[in-house]
């Protein structure tokens, strides 16, 4: 015990000398990492708000015992009528994902009464893609309602329509075997509406009509394509011919590679 009495005590107000680890921590700088591009933050799962989730659950409870169209319309108006635009659109998509297509259709009727609603081809393309088997008549009626809404709003206006969304709708209808409905959309948008579309729209529609047995309609679309090709400028025509030649060469190369692989 005696040697401990002679240990030197630090002077008042002095600090002990820092160790190597403390000196290293004090000299280190803070490193931060931010986003390296313009992408938004990653999200897991579906982006449904709490209001949308509760509204969907309430709607499914209200229609559990009675799935008639009248009951579905009343329940949808009660459960989804107060949702904002983003929540209502998300609720429609979620109902389609869960297989409740009739309830999603009732939600669409609620959306039609909102002041922000516009007949969007992408919205109807999503309904066409998610339509269950045996709902062909309902899908045809949905397309007729879409065309009536477009006609009341001034029709398909060139420069204000998204050709990509129109193509999605045409492809979805053809995939569901609704050739007549796809033809009515094409006729209203391109032939009567005068919408300026690209070659892809013509070819998708013509192939779809031909595959579904509508040869007369397919011939009319091909005639429209020939007329469109005659009106494009020579530089654009040269680029188009070059793209077609490149596509043909790729097809021939892949066919020859497949033939050589099968022979070996």
PASEBA-1860 file (N, C-alpha, C; in nm, 3 decimals):
! residues 264
1> XXXXXXXX> 0.082/-0.121/0.000/0.000/0.000/0.000/0.085/0.125/0.000 ~ 0.207/0.115/0.056/0.290/0.235/0.067/0.325/0.296/-0.066 ~ 0.363/0.215/-0.171/0.400/0.279/-0.298/0.287/0.358/-0.360 ~ 0.161/0.321/-0.334/0.049/0.392/-0.394/0.037/0.535/-0.343 ~ 0.090/0.560/-0.225/0.080/0.694/-0.170/0.167/0.793/-0.245 ~ 0.269/0.741/-0.316/0.361/0.830/-0.385/0.332/0.843/-0.534 ~ 0.212/0.793/-0.581/0.174/0.810/-0.722/0.141/0.956/-0.746 ~ 0.200/1.021/-0.845/0.173/1.164/-0.867/0.029/1.187/-0.910
9> XXXXXXXX> -0.034/1.284/-0.848/-0.171/1.319/-0.881/-0.173/1.429/-0.986 ~ -0.273/1.425/-1.079/-0.280/1.532/-1.181/-0.316/1.664/-1.117 ~ -0.263/1.767/-1.176/-0.292/1.901/-1.124/-0.437/1.935/-1.149 ~ -0.497/2.017/-1.064/-0.638/2.056/-1.085/-0.657/2.127/-1.218 ~ -0.762/2.084/-1.293/-0.792/2.145/-1.422/-0.719/2.085/-1.539 ~ -0.624/1.995/-1.514/-0.550/1.934/-1.626/-0.623/1.809/-1.673 ~ -0.604/1.771/-1.800/-0.666/1.654/-1.861/-0.560/1.551/-1.890 ~ -0.595/1.423/-1.877/-0.496/1.319/-1.910/-0.466/1.318/-2.058
17> XXXXXXXX> -0.346/1.276/-2.090/-0.306/1.271/-2.231/-0.389/1.168/-2.305 ~ -0.445/1.203/-2.421/-0.527/1.105/-2.494/-0.442/0.993/-2.549 ~ -0.504/0.873/-2.557/-0.435/0.758/-2.612/-0.434/0.760/-2.763 ~ -0.371/0.660/-2.826/-0.364/0.656/-2.973/-0.501/0.645/-3.038 ~ -0.592/0.564/-2.979/-0.725/0.547/-3.039/-0.804/0.677/-3.034 ~ -0.792/0.750/-2.922/-0.864/0.876/-2.910/-0.811/0.979/-3.009 ~ -0.676/0.981/-3.027/-0.619/1.075/-3.124/-0.665/1.042/-3.265 ~ -0.681/0.911/-3.296/-0.725/0.870/-3.429/-0.870/0.911/-3.454
25> XXXXXXXX> -0.954/0.892/-3.350/-1.094/0.930/-3.365/-1.109/1.081/-3.380 ~ -1.028/1.157/-3.306/-1.039/1.301/-3.312/-0.992/1.356/-3.446 ~ -0.898/1.289/-3.509/-0.848/1.338/-3.637/-0.928/1.290/-3.757 ~ -1.019/1.191/-3.736/-1.095/1.137/-3.849/-1.204/1.236/-3.889 ~ -1.232/1.241/-4.019/-1.337/1.329/-4.072/-1.463/1.248/-4.100 ~ -1.577/1.316/-4.097/-1.705/1.251/-4.122/-1.727/1.234/-4.272 ~ -1.764/1.113/-4.314/-1.787/1.081/-4.454/-1.937/1.061/-4.475 ~ -1.994/1.135/-4.567/-2.136/1.121/-4.600/-2.149/1.076/-4.744
33> XXXXXXXX> -2.255/0.999/-4.771/-2.279/0.945/-4.904/-2.419/0.986/-4.948 ~ -2.430/1.058/-5.055/-2.560/1.102/-5.105/-2.596/1.029/-5.233 ~ -2.712/1.062/-5.291/-2.754/0.996/-5.415/-2.663/1.033/-5.531 ~ -2.636/0.935/-5.615/-2.547/0.957/-5.729/-2.623/0.983/-5.859 ~ -2.755/0.981/-5.856/-2.833/1.012/-5.976/-2.965/1.071/-5.931 ~ -3.059/1.083/-6.025/-3.186/1.148/-5.996/-3.297/1.051/-5.957 ~ -3.262/0.925/-5.931/-3.365/0.831/-5.892/-3.415/0.860/-5.752 ~ -3.543/0.832/-5.729/-3.601/0.852/-5.598/-3.561/0.741/-5.503
41> XXXXXXXX> -3.600/0.753/-5.377/-3.566/0.649/-5.280/-3.637/0.519/-5.312 ~ -3.571/0.409/-5.278/-3.630/0.278/-5.303/-3.746/0.255/-5.208 ~ -3.851/0.191/-5.260/-3.968/0.160/-5.179/-3.994/0.011/-5.187 ~ -4.026/-0.047/-5.076/-4.058/-0.188/-5.072/-4.209/-0.206/-5.077 ~ -4.255/-0.297/-5.162/-4.397/-0.326/-5.167/-4.476/-0.220/-5.240 ~ -4.606/-0.222/-5.219/-4.696/-0.129/-5.287/-4.710/-0.002/-5.204 ~ -4.715/0.111/-5.271/-4.724/0.239/-5.203/-4.871/0.273/-5.181 ~ -4.931/0.216/-5.079/-5.069/0.243/-5.042/-5.070/0.321/-4.911
49> XXXXXXXX> -5.147/0.427/-4.909/-5.158/0.504/-4.786/-5.249/0.431/-4.687 ~ -5.246/0.477/-4.564/-5.331/0.416/-4.462/-5.478/0.433/-4.496 ~ -5.514/0.550/-4.550/-5.654/0.573/-4.588/-5.699/0.476/-4.696 ~ -5.612/0.452/-4.795/-5.649/0.359/-4.903/-5.663/0.217/-4.851 ~ -5.573/0.175/-4.762/-5.581/0.040/-4.707/-5.709/0.022/-4.626 ~ -5.741/0.118/-4.541/-5.863/0.108/-4.461/-5.987/0.111/-4.549 ~ -5.985/0.191/-4.656/-6.100/0.198/-4.745/-6.121/0.065/-4.818 ~ -6.013/0.001/-4.861/-6.025/-0.128/-4.928/-6.079/-0.234/-4.832
57> XXXXXXXX> -6.028/-0.235/-4.711/-6.078/-0.331/-4.612/-6.225/-0.307/-4.581 ~ -6.265/-0.182/-4.568/-6.405/-0.151/-4.543/-6.493/-0.194/-4.660 ~ -6.446/-0.170/-4.781/-6.523/-0.209/-4.899/-6.542/-0.360/-4.907 ~ -6.438/-0.435/-4.877/-6.448/-0.581/-4.882/-6.539/-0.634/-4.773 ~ -6.541/-0.568/-4.656/-6.634/-0.611/-4.551/-6.778/-0.581/-4.589 ~ -6.802/-0.465/-4.650/-6.938/-0.427/-4.685/-6.996/-0.515/-4.795 ~ -6.911/-0.568/-4.882/-6.959/-0.649/-4.994/-6.937/-0.798/-4.972 ~ -6.901/-0.838/-4.851/-6.876/-0.980/-4.825/-7.003/-1.063/-4.837
65> XXXXXXXX> -7.116/-1.007/-4.794/-7.241/-1.083/-4.796/-7.319/-1.062/-4.925 ~ -7.306/-0.947/-4.987/-7.385/-0.915/-5.107/-7.291/-0.858/-5.212 ~ -7.273/-0.931/-5.323/-7.185/-0.887/-5.431/-7.264/-0.839/-5.552 ~ -7.389/-0.804/-5.535/-7.469/-0.756/-5.647/-7.416/-0.619/-5.693 ~ -7.440/-0.582/-5.820/-7.390/-0.452/-5.868/-7.442/-0.334/-5.787 ~ -7.569/-0.340/-5.745/-7.624/-0.229/-5.667/-7.555/-0.217/-5.532 ~ -7.533/-0.331/-5.466/-7.466/-0.328/-5.336/-7.321/-0.285/-5.351 ~ -7.255/-0.330/-5.458/-7.116/-0.291/-5.479/-7.104/-0.141/-5.505
73> XXXXXXXX> -7.197/-0.085/-5.581/-7.193/0.059/-5.608/-7.214/0.140/-5.481 ~ -7.313/0.099/-5.400/-7.339/0.172/-5.276/-7.223/0.160/-5.179 ~ -7.166/0.039/-5.167/-7.054/0.021/-5.075/-6.930/0.096/-5.122 ~ -6.907/0.098/-5.251/-6.790/0.168/-5.304/-6.802/0.318/-5.283 ~ -6.921/0.373/-5.306/-6.940/0.516/-5.283/-6.920/0.551/-5.136 ~ -6.960/0.460/-5.046/-6.944/0.487/-4.904/-6.800/0.472/-4.858 ~ -6.729/0.371/-4.911/-6.594/0.343/-4.862/-6.487/0.426/-4.931 ~ -6.506/0.454/-5.060/-6.401/0.521/-5.138/-6.434/0.664/-5.177
81> XXXXXXXX> -6.553/0.710/-5.142/-6.596/0.841/-5.190/-6.515/0.957/-5.138 ~ -6.448/0.941/-5.023/-6.373/1.052/-4.963/-6.224/1.046/-4.991 ~ -6.180/0.950/-5.069/-6.037/0.938/-5.095/-5.989/1.045/-5.192 ~ -5.864/1.084/-5.176/-5.802/1.175/-5.271/-5.770/1.101/-5.401 ~ -5.727/1.177/-5.500/-5.703/1.118/-5.632/-5.601/1.006/-5.627 ~ -5.486/1.032/-5.565/-5.380/0.930/-5.562/-5.425/0.806/-5.488 ~ -5.499/0.823/-5.378/-5.546/0.708/-5.301/-5.651/0.630/-5.377 ~ -5.740/0.699/-5.447/-5.844/0.629/-5.522/-5.785/0.551/-5.639
89> XXXXXXXX> -5.689/0.610/-5.709/-5.623/0.539/-5.819/-5.546/0.418/-5.766 ~ -5.478/0.435/-5.653/-5.405/0.323/-5.593/-5.501/0.214/-5.545 ~ -5.617/0.253/-5.493/-5.716/0.154/-5.449/-5.770/0.074/-5.567 ~ -5.794/0.141/-5.680/-5.840/0.069/-5.799/-5.736/-0.033/-5.845 ~ -5.610/0.008/-5.846/-5.504/-0.085/-5.888/-5.491/-0.202/-5.792 ~ -5.504/-0.177/-5.663/-5.492/-0.284/-5.564/-5.610/-0.381/-5.574 ~ -5.729/-0.331/-5.597/-5.844/-0.420/-5.614/-5.828/-0.509/-5.737 ~ -5.773/-0.453/-5.844/-5.746/-0.535/-5.962/-5.640/-0.640/-5.932
97> XXXXXXXX> -5.538/-0.603/-5.857/-5.432/-0.698/-5.825/-5.485/-0.814/-5.741 ~ -5.579/-0.785/-5.651/-5.635/-0.888/-5.566/-5.743/-0.971/-5.635 ~ -5.776/-0.937/-5.759/-5.876/-1.014/-5.832/-6.019/-0.967/-5.814 ~ -6.040/-0.854/-5.749/-6.175/-0.799/-5.730/-6.203/-0.700/-5.844 ~ -6.217/-0.754/-5.964/-6.231/-0.668/-6.082/-6.362/-0.591/-6.079 ~ -6.470/-0.654/-6.035/-6.599/-0.586/-6.031/-6.597/-0.472/-5.929 ~ -6.528/-0.491/-5.816/-6.517/-0.382/-5.719/-6.429/-0.269/-5.773 ~ -6.324/-0.304/-5.846/-6.242/-0.200/-5.910/-6.323/-0.123/-6.013
105> XXXXXXXX> -6.411/-0.193/-6.083/-6.498/-0.126/-6.180/-6.595/-0.031/-6.110 ~ -6.646/-0.073/-5.994/-6.731/0.017/-5.916/-6.653/0.138/-5.867 ~ -6.525/0.118/-5.832/-6.441/0.231/-5.792/-6.418/0.326/-5.909 ~ -6.412/0.273/-6.030/-6.398/0.359/-6.148/-6.521/0.447/-6.165 ~ -6.639/0.394/-6.136/-6.760/0.476/-6.142/-6.755/0.589/-6.040 ~ -6.696/0.563/-5.924/-6.679/0.669/-5.824/-6.582/0.775/-5.876 ~ -6.474/0.730/-5.941/-6.374/0.825/-5.992/-6.432/0.912/-6.103 ~ -6.526/0.860/-6.180/-6.583/0.938/-6.290/-6.659/1.061/-6.240
113> XXXXXXXX> -6.705/1.057/-6.118/-6.778/1.171/-6.062/-6.686/1.278/-6.005 ~ -6.556/1.251/-6.000/-6.462/1.347/-5.944/-6.425/1.454/-6.047 ~ -6.398/1.576/-6.002/-6.365/1.683/-6.099/-6.231/1.662/-6.169 ~ -6.140/1.585/-6.109/-6.009/1.564/-6.171/-6.010/1.453/-6.275 ~ -6.119/1.380/-6.288/-6.118/1.261/-6.373/-6.110/1.299/-6.521 ~ -6.025/1.228/-6.593/-6.015/1.235/-6.738/-6.006/1.093/-6.791 ~ -6.069/1.063/-6.904/-6.059/0.927/-6.960/-5.918/0.899/-7.010 ~ -5.842/0.828/-6.930/-5.702/0.800/-6.960/-5.691/0.662/-7.024
121> XXXXXXXX> -5.632/0.649/-7.143/-5.618/0.517/-7.205/-5.538/0.419/-7.120 ~ -5.439/0.468/-7.045/-5.359/0.379/-6.961/-5.444/0.317/-6.850 ~ -5.537/0.394/-6.794/-5.625/0.341/-6.690/-5.713/0.230/-6.744 ~ -5.767/0.251/-6.863/-5.853/0.149/-6.923/-5.770/0.030/-6.974 ~ -5.646/0.054/-7.011/-5.559/-0.058/-7.048/-5.532/-0.148/-6.928 ~ -5.516/-0.088/-6.810/-5.497/-0.169/-6.689/-5.621/-0.252/-6.659 ~ -5.740/-0.194/-6.678/-5.863/-0.271/-6.657/-5.874/-0.384/-6.759 ~ -5.837/-0.357/-6.883/-5.844/-0.462/-6.985/-5.746/-0.574/-6.955
129> XXXXXXXX> -5.627/-0.541/-6.909/-5.527/-0.644/-6.880/-5.567/-0.731/-6.762 ~ -5.635/-0.672/-6.664/-5.673/-0.747/-6.543/-5.811/-0.808/-6.551 ~ -5.879/-0.795/-6.664/-6.015/-0.849/-6.676/-6.013/-1.001/-6.665 ~ -6.099/-1.060/-6.584/-6.100/-1.207/-6.570/-6.165/-1.274/-6.690 ~ -6.154/-1.405/-6.693/-6.217/-1.482/-6.799/-6.369/-1.470/-6.791 ~ -6.431/-1.459/-6.907/-6.577/-1.449/-6.910/-6.631/-1.309/-6.894 ~ -6.544/-1.209/-6.892/-6.589/-1.071/-6.875/-6.580/-0.993/-7.006 ~ -6.593/-1.063/-7.119/-6.579/-0.996/-7.248/-6.685/-0.891/-7.272
137> XXXXXXXX> -6.810/-0.921/-7.235/-6.917/-0.823/-7.255/-6.897/-0.700/-7.168 ~ -6.855/-0.722/-7.044/-6.828/-0.607/-6.956/-6.712/-0.524/-7.010 ~ -6.613/-0.591/-7.067/-6.499/-0.518/-7.123/-6.540/-0.437/-7.246 ~ -6.626/-0.494/-7.329/-6.677/-0.419/-7.444/-6.757/-0.296/-7.399 ~ -6.839/-0.314/-7.295/-6.916/-0.200/-7.243/-6.823/-0.095/-7.184 ~ -6.714/-0.139/-7.122/-6.618/-0.044/-7.066/-6.551/0.038/-7.176 ~ -6.519/-0.027/-7.287/-6.458/0.044/-7.400/-6.557/0.143/-7.460 ~ -6.683/0.103/-7.471/-6.784/0.196/-7.524/-6.799/0.318/-7.434
145> XXXXXXXX> -6.796/0.296/-7.302/-6.804/0.409/-7.209/-6.682/0.500/-7.224 ~ -6.565/0.440/-7.244/-6.443/0.519/-7.263/-6.453/0.605/-7.389 ~ -6.501/0.547/-7.498/-6.513/0.623/-7.623/-6.618/0.733/-7.611 ~ -6.727/0.707/-7.539/-6.828/0.811/-7.519/-6.771/0.927/-7.437 ~ -6.692/0.894/-7.335/-6.631/0.999/-7.254/-6.533/1.082/-7.338 ~ -6.455/1.015/-7.422/-6.363/1.088/-7.508/-6.438/1.178/-7.606 ~ -6.550/1.129/-7.658/-6.629/1.209/-7.753/-6.688/1.331/-7.684 ~ -6.736/1.315/-7.561/-6.791/1.430/-7.488/-6.682/1.531/-7.454
153> XXXXXXXX> -6.560/1.484/-7.436/-6.451/1.575/-7.403/-6.379/1.635/-7.522 ~ -6.431/1.612/-7.643/-6.368/1.667/-7.762/-6.295/1.566/-7.847 ~ -6.299/1.438/-7.807/-6.235/1.334/-7.887/-6.085/1.325/-7.863 ~ -6.020/1.251/-7.950/-5.875/1.236/-7.943/-5.810/1.356/-8.012 ~ -5.744/1.438/-7.934/-5.684/1.562/-7.985/-5.537/1.536/-8.013 ~ -5.496/1.562/-8.137/-5.357/1.542/-8.175/-5.267/1.640/-8.100 ~ -5.160/1.589/-8.045/-5.068/1.670/-7.966/-5.095/1.666/-7.818 ~ -5.214/1.619/-7.778/-5.248/1.610/-7.636/-5.261/1.465/-7.589
161> XXXXXXXX> -5.254/1.371/-7.681/-5.269/1.230/-7.646/-5.131/1.164/-7.638 ~ -5.122/1.068/-7.548/-5.000/0.989/-7.534/-5.016/0.864/-7.620 ~ -4.938/0.857/-7.728/-4.951/0.744/-7.820/-4.913/0.614/-7.751 ~ -4.820/0.621/-7.657/-4.780/0.499/-7.585/-4.897/0.442/-7.506 ~ -4.975/0.528/-7.441/-5.090/0.480/-7.365/-5.195/0.419/-7.458 ~ -5.215/0.481/-7.573/-5.309/0.425/-7.671/-5.263/0.288/-7.718 ~ -5.134/0.273/-7.740/-5.081/0.143/-7.782/-5.102/0.038/-7.674 ~ -5.085/0.075/-7.548/-5.110/-0.018/-7.438/-5.254/-0.066/-7.438
169> XXXXXXXX> -5.348/0.025/-7.462/-5.489/-0.013/-7.464/-5.518/-0.107/-7.580 ~ -5.465/-0.077/-7.698/-5.488/-0.163/-7.814/-5.429/-0.302/-7.791 ~ -5.309/-0.309/-7.738/-5.246/-0.439/-7.714/-5.322/-0.519/-7.608 ~ -5.371/-0.451/-7.504/-5.444/-0.522/-7.399/-5.575/-0.579/-7.453 ~ -5.644/-0.504/-7.537/-5.769/-0.553/-7.594/-5.744/-0.670/-7.689 ~ -5.639/-0.661/-7.769/-5.607/-0.771/-7.859/-5.568/-0.895/-7.780 ~ -5.492/-0.878/-7.672/-5.451/-0.992/-7.590/-5.571/-1.062/-7.526 ~ -5.676/-0.987/-7.496/-5.798/-1.045/-7.439/-5.894/-1.097/-7.546
177> XXXXXXXX> -5.855/-1.087/-7.673/-5.940/-1.136/-7.780/-6.055/-1.045/-7.816 ~ -6.050/-0.920/-7.777/-6.158/-0.825/-7.807/-6.118/-0.742/-7.928 ~ -6.119/-0.808/-8.044/-6.076/-0.742/-8.167/-6.168/-0.629/-8.209 ~ -6.299/-0.649/-8.194/-6.393/-0.544/-8.232/-6.376/-0.420/-8.145 ~ -6.354/-0.440/-8.016/-6.332/-0.326/-7.928/-6.203/-0.253/-7.964 ~ -6.097/-0.330/-7.995/-5.972/-0.266/-8.035/-5.989/-0.189/-8.166 ~ -6.067/-0.244/-8.257/-6.091/-0.174/-8.383/-6.168/-0.045/-8.361 ~ -6.265/-0.045/-8.270/-6.341/0.078/-8.243/-6.251/0.186/-8.183
185> XXXXXXXX> -6.159/0.145/-8.096/-6.065/0.242/-8.039/-5.974/0.298/-8.148 ~ -5.922/0.210/-8.232/-5.834/0.256/-8.341/-5.909/0.346/-8.438 ~ -6.031/0.309/-8.470/-6.109/0.388/-8.564/-6.140/0.526/-8.508 ~ -6.175/0.532/-8.379/-6.207/0.661/-8.317/-6.084/0.749/-8.302 ~ -5.968/0.688/-8.274/-5.848/0.767/-8.248/-5.775/0.807/-8.375 ~ -5.763/0.714/-8.470/-5.677/0.737/-8.587/-5.758/0.775/-8.710 ~ -5.858/0.695/-8.741/-5.930/0.718/-8.867/-6.024/0.838/-8.857 ~ -6.100/0.848/-8.750/-6.190/0.963/-8.735/-6.125/1.076/-8.657
193> XXXXXXXX> -6.047/1.043/-8.557/-5.985/1.147/-8.475/-5.865/1.213/-8.539 ~ -5.802/1.147/-8.637/-5.685/1.206/-8.701/-5.563/1.211/-8.613 ~ -5.553/1.120/-8.516/-5.438/1.121/-8.426/-5.313/1.076/-8.502 ~ -5.206/1.150/-8.486/-5.080/1.119/-8.553/-5.005/1.014/-8.472 ~ -5.007/0.890/-8.520/-4.941/0.780/-8.450/-4.819/0.736/-8.530 ~ -4.745/0.642/-8.474/-4.624/0.595/-8.540/-4.649/0.459/-8.605 ~ -4.544/0.406/-8.664/-4.555/0.279/-8.736/-4.592/0.164/-8.644 ~ -4.545/0.170/-8.520/-4.570/0.060/-8.427/-4.718/0.041/-8.400
201> XXXXXXXX> -4.792/0.151/-8.389/-4.936/0.142/-8.365/-5.005/0.073/-8.482 ~ -4.967/0.111/-8.604/-5.027/0.049/-8.722/-4.998/-0.101/-8.726 ~ -4.874/-0.137/-8.703/-4.837/-0.278/-8.716/-4.897/-0.363/-8.604 ~ -4.900/-0.310/-8.482/-4.962/-0.385/-8.372/-5.110/-0.408/-8.398 ~ -5.178/-0.303/-8.446/-5.321/-0.317/-8.473/-5.346/-0.411/-8.590 ~ -5.268/-0.401/-8.696/-5.288/-0.488/-8.812/-5.263/-0.634/-8.776 ~ -5.156/-0.661/-8.703/-5.128/-0.800/-8.663/-5.237/-0.853/-8.571 ~ -5.285/-0.768/-8.480/-5.391/-0.813/-8.390/-5.520/-0.843/-8.464
209> XXXXXXXX> -5.557/-0.756/-8.557/-5.678/-0.782/-8.635/-5.665/-0.910/-8.717 ~ -5.548/-0.930/-8.776/-5.526/-1.050/-8.857/-5.530/-1.176/-8.771 ~ -5.472/-1.169/-8.653/-5.470/-1.287/-8.566/-5.608/-1.322/-8.514 ~ -5.693/-1.222/-8.496/-5.828/-1.247/-8.444/-5.930/-1.272/-8.555 ~ -5.883/-1.283/-8.679/-5.973/-1.317/-8.789/-6.043/-1.199/-8.852 ~ -6.004/-1.079/-8.821/-6.066/-0.959/-8.880/-5.979/-0.913/-8.997 ~ -5.986/-0.988/-9.106/-5.897/-0.960/-9.220/-5.932/-0.828/-9.288 ~ -6.060/-0.795/-9.295/-6.098/-0.669/-9.361/-6.045/-0.549/-9.284
217> XXXXXXXX> -6.058/-0.553/-9.152/-6.006/-0.443/-9.070/-5.854/-0.437/-9.077 ~ -5.789/-0.555/-9.081/-5.643/-0.557/-9.092/-5.597/-0.494/-9.223 ~ -5.670/-0.521/-9.332/-5.635/-0.461/-9.461/-5.650/-0.309/-9.457 ~ -5.750/-0.259/-9.387/-5.767/-0.114/-9.377/-5.654/-0.051/-9.296 ~ -5.611/-0.119/-9.191/-5.500/-0.066/-9.112/-5.372/-0.066/-9.195 ~ -5.350/-0.171/-9.272/-5.231/-0.176/-9.357/-5.236/-0.067/-9.465 ~ -5.355/-0.037/-9.515/-5.368/0.073/-9.611/-5.336/0.207/-9.544 ~ -5.380/0.223/-9.419/-5.345/0.345/-9.345/-5.194/0.355/-9.324
225> XXXXXXXX> -5.130/0.241/-9.299/-4.985/0.241/-9.282/-4.914/0.282/-9.410 ~ -4.961/0.229/-9.524/-4.900/0.267/-9.651/-4.918/0.416/-9.680 ~ -5.034/0.468/-9.646/-5.057/0.612/-9.665/-4.969/0.694/-9.573 ~ -4.950/0.647/-9.451/-4.863/0.719/-9.357/-4.719/0.717/-9.405 ~ -4.673/0.603/-9.457/-4.536/0.594/-9.505/-4.512/0.686/-9.624 ~ -4.616/0.709/-9.705/-4.599/0.797/-9.821/-4.589/0.944/-9.782 ~ -4.634/0.978/-9.662/-4.634/1.119/-9.621/-4.511/1.158/-9.540 ~ -4.434/1.062/-9.493/-4.318/1.098/-9.412/-4.208/1.152/-9.503
233> XXXXXXXX> -4.121/1.233/-9.446/-4.016/1.299/-9.524/-3.912/1.198/-9.571 ~ -3.839/1.227/-9.681/-3.737/1.133/-9.730/-3.630/1.099/-9.627 ~ -3.575/1.193/-9.549/-3.476/1.150/-9.448/-3.533/1.052/-9.346 ~ -3.656/1.079/-9.303/-3.718/0.986/-9.209/-3.743/0.850/-9.274 ~ -3.777/0.850/-9.403/-3.799/0.723/-9.473/-3.668/0.645/-9.484 ~ -3.558/0.716/-9.507/-3.429/0.648/-9.515/-3.393/0.584/-9.381 ~ -3.416/0.656/-9.273/-3.389/0.601/-9.141/-3.477/0.480/-9.115 ~ -3.603/0.489/-9.156/-3.696/0.377/-9.137/-3.652/0.255/-9.216
241> XXXXXXXX> -3.609/0.276/-9.341/-3.562/0.163/-9.422/-3.435/0.102/-9.363 ~ -3.348/0.186/-9.309/-3.227/0.135/-9.248/-3.259/0.051/-9.124 ~ -3.355/0.095/-9.044/-3.395/0.018/-8.926/-3.455/-0.116/-8.967 ~ -3.537/-0.116/-9.072/-3.596/-0.242/-9.118/-3.489/-0.337/-9.170 ~ -3.393/-0.285/-9.247/-3.286/-0.370/-9.298/-3.203/-0.429/-9.185 ~ -3.176/-0.349/-9.082/-3.101/-0.398/-8.967/-3.179/-0.507/-8.894 ~ -3.310/-0.487/-8.882/-3.392/-0.588/-8.816/-3.396/-0.718/-8.895 ~ -3.403/-0.708/-9.029/-3.402/-0.829/-9.111/-3.270/-0.904/-9.101
249> XXXXXXXX> -3.160/-0.830/-9.097/-3.029/-0.895/-9.085/-3.015/-0.966/-8.950 ~ -3.068/-0.904/-8.845/-3.064/-0.970/-8.714/-3.148/-1.097/-8.715 ~ -3.264/-1.092/-8.780/-3.349/-1.211/-8.787/-3.282/-1.323/-8.863 ~ -3.217/-1.290/-8.977/-3.147/-1.392/-9.055/-3.030/-1.449/-8.977 ~ -2.957/-1.365/-8.904/-2.843/-1.414/-8.827/-2.887/-1.508/-8.717 ~ -2.995/-1.473/-8.648/-3.044/-1.561/-8.542/-3.097/-1.692/-8.598 ~ -3.161/-1.686/-8.718/-3.212/-1.809/-8.779/-3.098/-1.900/-8.822 ~ -2.992/-1.843/-8.880/-2.877/-1.924/-8.921/-2.805/-1.983/-8.801
257> XXXXXXXX> -2.797/-1.905/-8.692/-2.733/-1.957/-8.571/-2.813/-2.072/-8.512 ~ -2.945/-2.061/-8.515/-3.029/-2.170/-8.464/-3.016/-2.294/-8.551 ~ -3.008/-2.273/-8.684/-2.994/-2.387/-8.774/-2.861/-2.458/-8.755 ~ -2.753/-2.382/-8.738/-2.622/-2.443/-8.717/-2.615/-2.515/-8.583 ~ -2.681/-2.459/-8.482/-2.682/-2.524/-8.351/-2.759/-2.655/-8.355 ~ -2.871/-2.656/-8.427/-2.949/-2.780/-8.437/-2.877/-2.884/-8.521 ~ -2.801/-2.840/-8.623/-2.727/-2.936/-8.706/-2.613/-3.000/-8.630 ~ -2.548/-2.921/-8.543/-2.438/-2.977/-8.465/-2.490/-3.064/-8.350
END
